[in-house]
Amino acid sequence: MSRPVTLITGASAGLGAEFARQCAKRGDELVLVARRRDRLEDLAAEIQGKVHIHDMDLAPPGAPAGLIGKLEGDGLTVETLINNAGFGGGGRFSSLSLERQGEMIDLNVRALTQLSRLVLTAMLERRNGAILNVASTAAFQPGPGAA
């Protein structure tokens, strides 16, 4: 029998860490994902609940599927997904690194989409689950240096 968990990406700081605190208060078993292991460990120690940490970058191809496969292998089922990982950049588009722009798209769009799709089928079958996609309002506001 698998155990339901709340998966929070970008959990090492800011909104992600606060989502973790609030979900822990309601008794959720958590899976926290971010690149900085030390911050995840500090947060897990603060929460003192049932917390699994995965220090990883979700941008590389196959990373979201690898994470979900690992959780399933550990007998965990994502009941709530909080897609909070993401980053932005600024500057003249013509001078920004094409590689860095690709990484931003891979994390902010592809990883979010893949994680959502990977957990959605089971949620629909169970008729239970939730997905929260976090985004900055800056993503919807055109401005100089934010192409």
Helices and strands as residue ranges (DSSP letters): E 3-9, H 14-25, E 30-34, H 37-47, E 51-55, H 63-73, E 76-83, G 93-95, H 98-105, I 106-111, H 112-126, E 130-133, G 137-140
